[in-house]
Amino acid sequence: MISLQSRQDVSVSTRRFTTAGIGLDNMRTCRYWDSRLSMEDSENIRLILAELRKIAAWAEMQRKISKWMLIAMAIFIPVIVVIGVVTERKVKTELDEIRTVERPDWYDVDRCMRLGEFDKAIRLGEELIARTPQYPEGHRRLATAYLAAGKLEKAREHYAEAFRLFPSDENQRVLAVIERRLRSSASQPNQSGDSADLSPQH
């Protein structure tokens, strides 16, 4: 028979072994969960890093887009401004020409004379005088345009018509000077004297 002391020793040994087993299980369990937590933390860190890389790539792309947009604006805005100014001037010139063609008047003839556009002044003057052939001032202005262009025959013709419609001293004087220049075309006239003779008297 087993003595009481032996039974007590076996009981104590059993409790110790059981306690040791429970402690070992707890350690294994803790290590298992530690490894699981470490794996989950690593996965979370990888996900966070991936998101950060996406954000950084998006920010870099936006920076490049902003940079090229600024460069494009710096290049194209002056070009657009220049094109706009040129287009505006062209449209304004075309509108002026349309108005001149549609409704020319003697002020347009005078303006062309001031700008030195004698051929255009003559063309407009001929159109206007065809509408109002009995207008002596129109004949005088047209004759002045012909005279400025160096076409003495046409200038004499219109000055003669202006004198016929309105026989003023000025028209008679200018007509006489033109006829004298035509008669003496072989010789060189005195430019200053003729210019003084041809200037209108007010």
RAMOZI-V366811 format. One record per backbone hydrogen bond with DSSP energy under -1.0 kcal/mol. CO is the residue of the C=O (numbers start at 1). NH is the residue of the N-H. If there is no record, write none. Layout:
co=CO nh=NH
co=CO nh=NH
This chain:
co=3 nh=7
co=4 nh=8
co=5 nh=9
co=6 nh=10
co=7 nh=11
co=8 nh=12
co=9 nh=13
co=10 nh=14
co=11 nh=15
co=12 nh=16
co=13 nh=17
co=14 nh=18
co=15 nh=19
co=16 nh=20
co=17 nh=21
co=18 nh=22
co=19 nh=23
co=20 nh=24
co=21 nh=25
co=22 nh=26
co=23 nh=27
co=24 nh=28
co=25 nh=29
co=26 nh=30
co=27 nh=31
co=28 nh=32
co=29 nh=33
co=30 nh=34
co=31 nh=35
co=32 nh=36
co=33 nh=37
co=34 nh=38
co=35 nh=39
co=36 nh=40
co=37 nh=41
co=38 nh=42
co=39 nh=43
co=40 nh=44
co=41 nh=45
co=42 nh=46
co=43 nh=47
co=44 nh=48
co=45 nh=49
co=46 nh=50
co=47 nh=51
co=48 nh=52
co=49 nh=53
co=50 nh=54
co=51 nh=55
co=52 nh=56
co=53 nh=57
co=54 nh=58
co=55 nh=59
co=56 nh=60
co=57 nh=61
co=58 nh=62
co=59 nh=63
co=60 nh=64
co=61 nh=65
co=62 nh=66
co=63 nh=67
co=64 nh=68
co=65 nh=69
co=66 nh=70
co=67 nh=71
co=68 nh=72
co=69 nh=73
co=70 nh=74
co=71 nh=75
co=72 nh=76
co=73 nh=77
co=76 nh=80
co=77 nh=81
co=78 nh=82
co=79 nh=83
co=80 nh=84
co=81 nh=85
co=82 nh=86
co=83 nh=87
co=84 nh=88
co=85 nh=89
co=86 nh=90
co=87 nh=91
co=88 nh=92
co=89 nh=93
co=90 nh=94
co=91 nh=95
co=92 nh=96
co=93 nh=97
co=94 nh=98
co=95 nh=99
co=96 nh=100
co=97 nh=101
co=98 nh=102
co=99 nh=103
co=105 nh=109
co=106 nh=110
co=107 nh=111
co=108 nh=112
co=109 nh=113
co=110 nh=114
co=111 nh=115
co=112 nh=117
co=116 nh=118
co=117 nh=121
co=118 nh=122
co=119 nh=123
co=120 nh=124
co=121 nh=125
co=122 nh=126
co=123 nh=127
co=124 nh=128
co=125 nh=129
co=126 nh=130
co=128 nh=132
co=132 nh=135
co=135 nh=139
co=136 nh=140
co=137 nh=141
co=138 nh=142
co=139 nh=143
co=140 nh=144
co=141 nh=145
co=142 nh=146
co=143 nh=147
co=144 nh=148
co=145 nh=149
co=146 nh=151
co=147 nh=150
co=150 nh=152
co=151 nh=155
co=152 nh=156
co=153 nh=157
co=154 nh=158
co=155 nh=159
co=156 nh=160
co=157 nh=161
co=158 nh=162
co=159 nh=163
co=160 nh=164
co=161 nh=165
co=162 nh=166
co=166 nh=168
co=168 nh=172
co=169 nh=173
co=170 nh=174
co=171 nh=175
co=172 nh=176
co=173 nh=177
co=174 nh=178
co=175 nh=179
co=176 nh=180
co=177 nh=181
co=178 nh=182
co=179 nh=183
co=180 nh=184
co=182 nh=185
co=190 nh=194
co=191 nh=195
co=192 nh=196
co=193 nh=197
co=194 nh=198
